[in-house]
Amino acid sequence: MNSAECCQQIPMEIHPDHNNPEHSHGKRRSLLPVLISFALAVVCVLLSMPQMFHREPSNLTLALAFSASLLIVILFGRHFIFDTWKLFHASNMNTLVGLGILGSYGLSIWNWKHGNLTDIYFDSAAFVAAFVLLGQWIEFKIREKMNLQMKSLTGLLPQMAHLISNDGVEKQVRLTELQPGDRLRVLMGERVPADSRLTAAKATFDLSLVTGESKPVLASLGDEIPQGALNAGQPIELEVLRKSENSLYQLLVTNVQKTLSERPAIQRKVDLIAKVFVPFVVVLAIATGIAWKLWLSPQSAVFMITSIAVLVVACPCALGIATPSALLVGVWRASRNGILFKSLDASEKASDISLVAFDKTGTLTYGRPEITKLKAVENFSHKDLLQLALSVERTSEHPYAQAVRRKAALEGVRELPATEVVLTPGKGVIGKINRDGKTQEVCVGNLVWLFENGYDSTKVPTDFQWDAEGTSDTVLWVGADQAYLGLLFLGDEVRPEAREIVQWLLDEGYNVGMITGDAENVAKAVAKALKLKFYHSGVLPNEKATIVKRLSAPKKKGLDMISEQVAFIGDGINDAPALAEARLGIAMGSGAALSQSTADLILVANKLDRIKIVFQILRQTQSLIRQNLILSFGYNILMIPIAMGIFYPKFHLLLNPAIAALAMASSSITVLLNSLRAMQSPTKAENVPEKIMRQINR
C-alpha cells in the first residue's frame, strides 16, 4: 500500500482519475446522499436511545435502529465494508472506517443477543458513516476546485477558428481541422488558435497564458505567435505554422500532466510510512481494547469505544494528500508564470542550494550576437573576409553563425560553395571553398582552434592580438591555408534584468558566478559588470558539467568539510550535461528545450527575471509541503492518544466514534484548504488573463 491507496487523494493529474472510486462513484458527488445519511443517523439515535423519551429499549426499536444504520451503509457506504477485505494487501482509510463500523455492529449484536439492550452502538456506526461521507464530499468539492484551477491552463483556448479560404471566404472550423499554411483571422479579444506567423506589419498580443508575461508584446511581420496568445489590438491575419495539437502551448500542458503523474522523492518517503500505517493502527486498536478490557476497566464498554475510536480517528488520507496537493499548487503557480516543472523534486532540491552558476550566451545575454566590427589584413576587404566566414558557416545554427549570415545579408555578400565542412562545438568550423578557381581551406573560430589546425603561433599579427585582447566582444579569427586574414568582433548585449537578478541572489546569500565558453577578456568584462563572485572562461560545452561537479565537491573550511549545492542556469539543449550534473538545473526555454532538456525547470518565457519567481515558488512549495505534513502528523499524534482514552481515568472523557469520524474527515479537509489557500495567493508577477479580457472589452 502506498499513500495514493491510503485515501481518495487529490489526483496527480490535471484531469480527474476515473479509476478513483470517488470520481467514478457518482453518488458521492451529490450532497443528497450525505443529507439522507444524517437524517437516517438521527433516526437511529432516537431509536437506539428511547430513554430520552422515558421509554425502555425494546427489540423492535433496536431492530429499527439497526435497519436505519444498515441502510446508510448499504446505500452510500458499502465501499467501507468492501475495503475491509483489503487489510492485508491494499489497506486504506476506508479499511479503518469499515472495521470501526463492523466493530460497532459486532459488539451491539453481541450485547443485544445476550440481553444487554443499553450498550448498543448502531447510532455510532451510523454517524461514523455519515460524517466520513460528509468529509469525502467536502474533500471532493475542494479537490474539484483545485482541478478547475489547473484546467484553467487549457480552458481559455478557443474551440473554433476563423479560417480564410483561397477565394477569401471566411468560415468557422474546429482547431483540429487547421493545417500548416492555412490563413486565419483573429479578432480583437480572441486567442490565437494555433502556432502561427504574423502576416501583418505589426500587432499587439498578450502572451500571459503561455509565458506569464503580464505586459502586452508588440509583434512584427514574420514573428511567430504561440497558440493561446490574446489579440490585444485590431483584427489580424495569421498563417498557421503547425497543427493545434503540436503547438508549444499543448506541449507545455502535456509536460505538466506528465510531471504531475510522477512521484517525487519526498512522496516516496511518505509512502513508506503510509505502507505500515493502517496495519499499525489496527494492531494499536486491538491492543487498546485488550488493555482496557483486561486491566483498566474490565466491567465497562470502554474497551470497545476506544478501539473503534482509534480505528476511525486515524487518518492516512491527510498524510497521502499533503505532498501531492502542495506540489499541484506549485506546478499551477509556476505554469501561470511561464515556468515549467520537469521534475517534482525541484522544490526539495532548491531548499539547500548555496551556489548559482549561469551560462553567459543566451542566459545572461540575449544570445543574439551581432558583428560590431571587422578587421582584415592589408589588401583584403571586409566583404572578402565576411564571404569566407559565410561560406563555411552557412549551415550552422550557432548564434555566431547566424550573426555572420545576418551581417552578410546586410552587406549584400554571397556565399561560395563549400565542401568538407566540419564543426567542432566550442572551438570553430573548418571547410574547403573554391575562390577564383582556387581551392582554399578556411578556418573560422577561436585562436586556439587555428593553432590546432596548423596555424603558426609565432606568426599571429601583433595588431590582431592587441585588438582581440583589448575588447570585451567575442572575437572570431578567420584564416585560409594557414594564413591569418582577419577578425570578426561580435557583441552580445547583457540582459537589463541580469544585474537585478544577480544582485537579488547575492542579497539572498547565494554565491553567484558564471561558466562560459567565451574568452577570458569577454568573461571578465561581463563578470565585472554584473558583480559576479567568480567566473570560468574558455570552457567547452562538455566541460561545463566537470566545472559544476568541481564546484559541488567538498572543500575544507577551517576544521570542517563543506560542499556547495549548485544550481546551474543555462541553455536547455547545449548545456544539457551541466544541467543534469547540477543539484538544480534551470533552462532558458524554447519549444525544443521543453522536450529535450535535462533541466528540472524550464523558463518558457525565456526571461531572466523569472529566476526570482522560480526561487520564490520553490521555497513556498517546500514550505507548503512541510505545513501539510505537520498538519497530518500533528493530527494523528494528537488525536490517537485521545481516542485511546488518555483522558478517561482522570476526567471520564472518551472520544465518541462519531466525533472521531468528524475529526478524521476534518484533517483531510484542513490539508486541502491549506493548499487551496496557497493557490488563491498569487505571486506579484502572476497575471490573471480574465482581468486583461475585461480591460479589452471595456
Secondary structure, 3 states (H helix, E strand, C coil): CCHHHHCCCCCCCCCCCCCCHHHHCHHHHCCHHHHHHHHHHHHHHHHHCHHHHCCCCCHHHHHHHHHHHHHHHHHHCHHHHHHHHHCCCCCCHHHHHHHHHHHHHHHHHHHHHCCCCCCCCHHHHHHHHHHHHHHHHHHHHHHHHHHHHHHHHHHCCCCEEEEECCCCCEEEEEHHHCCCCCEEEECCCCECCCCEEECCCEEEEECHHHHCCCCCEEEECCCEECCCCEECCCCEEEEECCCHHHCHHHHHHHHHHHHHCCCCHHHHHHHHHHHHHHHHHHHHHHHHHHHHHHHHCCCCCHHHHHHHHHHHHCCHHHHHHHHHHHHHHHHHHHHHCCEEECCCCHHHHHCCCCEEEECHHHHHECCCCEEEEEEECCCCCHHHHHHHHHHHHCCCCCHHHHHHHHHHHHHCCCCCCEEEEEEECCCEEEEEEEECCEEEEEEEECHHHHHHCCCCHHHCCHHHHHHHHCCCCEEEEEEECCEEEEEEEEECCECHHHHHHHHHHHHCCCEEEEECCCCHHHHHHHHHHHCCCEEECCCCHHHHHHHHHHHHCCEEECCEEECCCEEEEEECCCCHHHHHHCCEEEEECCHHHHHHCCCCEEECCCCCCHHHHHHHHHHHHHHHHHHHHHHHHHHHHHHHHHHCCCCHHHHCCCCCHHHHHHHHHHHHHHHHHHHHHHHCCCCCCCCCHHHHHHHHHC
